[in-house]
Amino acid sequence: MRPIPVAKPLLGREEEEAVAAVADGDVIAGVPARRVGRLEMSVAMLKAKNQTFPWRQLIEKRNSEFDPNMEEELTRMRVQHFYGAPPASQKPPKQT
């Protein structure tokens, strides 16, 4: 079987074998690899999902990709979002 042309850049693993030509901007997945979408669609879906996360405002305030002053709060918010509130034994004491 002759090689199938694969455009660059692509979203997928390089070792995947395509069953048809892969155009610029295609998102491929599976074995054998098949087109599952377009890069523009994937980016739009991720942007929409990111708008729903409660820590979005903190991320927008950062001056760089990493701000050590925000990491503790970002981690706390992400853990609470994905895993729920921490057990009572791990909650900080209430201030009176």
C-alpha positions as CSV (number, residue, x, y, z in Angstrom):
1,M,0.0,0.0,0.0
2,R,1.4,3.4,-0.9
3,P,1.7,6.2,1.7
4,I,-1.2,8.6,2.1
5,P,-0.2,12.3,2.1
6,V,-0.7,14.0,5.5
7,A,-0.7,17.8,5.6
8,K,1.2,19.7,8.4
9,P,0.4,20.9,11.0
10,L,-2.1,18.2,12.1
11,L,-3.7,17.4,15.3
12,G,-3.1,13.7,15.9
13,R,-0.2,11.3,16.4
14,E,2.4,11.1,13.7
15,E,2.6,7.3,13.9
16,E,-1.1,6.9,13.0
17,E,-1.8,5.5,9.5
18,A,-4.4,7.5,7.6
19,V,-6.9,5.7,5.3
20,A,-7.3,8.8,3.1
21,A,-5.5,12.0,2.4
22,V,-5.5,14.4,5.4
23,A,-6.1,18.1,4.5
24,D,-4.7,21.1,6.3
25,G,-6.6,21.7,9.5
26,D,-8.1,18.2,9.8
27,V,-8.2,16.6,13.2
28,I,-7.6,12.8,12.9
29,A,-7.9,10.0,15.5
30,G,-8.0,6.3,15.7
31,V,-6.3,3.3,14.2
32,P,-6.5,3.5,11.3
33,A,-6.7,7.3,11.6
34,R,-9.8,9.0,10.3
35,R,-10.9,12.6,10.1
36,V,-13.0,13.5,13.2
37,G,-13.2,17.2,12.8
38,R,-11.5,20.4,11.8
39,L,-9.0,22.3,13.9
40,E,-11.1,25.5,13.8
41,M,-14.0,23.6,15.2
42,S,-11.9,22.1,18.0
43,V,-10.5,25.5,18.9
44,A,-14.0,27.1,19.0
45,M,-15.3,24.3,21.2
46,L,-12.4,24.7,23.7
47,K,-12.8,28.4,23.8
48,A,-16.5,28.1,24.6
49,K,-15.8,25.5,27.3
50,N,-13.1,27.6,28.8
51,Q,-15.6,30.5,29.2
52,T,-17.6,28.4,31.7
53,F,-14.8,27.7,34.1
54,P,-15.0,29.7,37.4
55,W,-11.3,30.6,37.4
56,R,-11.5,32.3,34.0
57,Q,-11.3,35.8,35.5
58,L,-8.1,34.9,37.3
59,I,-6.5,33.6,34.2
60,E,-7.4,36.7,32.3
61,K,-5.8,38.9,35.0
62,R,-2.4,37.1,34.6
63,N,0.4,38.9,32.9
64,S,2.1,35.7,31.8
65,E,1.2,32.0,31.4
66,F,2.3,31.3,34.9
67,D,1.8,33.5,38.0
68,P,3.1,31.8,41.2
69,N,1.0,34.3,43.3
70,M,-2.2,32.9,41.8
71,E,-1.4,29.2,41.7
72,E,-2.7,28.3,45.2
73,E,-6.1,29.9,44.4
74,L,-6.3,28.4,40.9
75,T,-5.5,25.0,42.3
76,R,-8.2,25.3,45.0
77,M,-10.8,26.5,42.5
78,R,-10.0,23.7,40.1
79,V,-10.0,21.0,42.7
80,Q,-13.4,22.2,44.0
81,H,-14.8,22.4,40.5
82,F,-13.7,18.9,39.4
83,Y,-13.9,17.0,42.7
84,G,-16.3,19.0,44.9
85,A,-15.7,20.6,48.3
86,P,-12.9,19.1,50.4
87,P,-13.9,16.9,53.3
88,A,-14.7,18.7,56.6
89,S,-11.4,17.6,58.1
90,Q,-9.5,19.5,55.4
91,K,-11.6,22.7,55.4
92,P,-9.8,25.7,56.9
93,P,-11.2,26.7,60.3
94,K,-13.9,29.3,60.3
95,Q,-12.9,32.8,61.4
96,T,-14.9,34.3,64.2
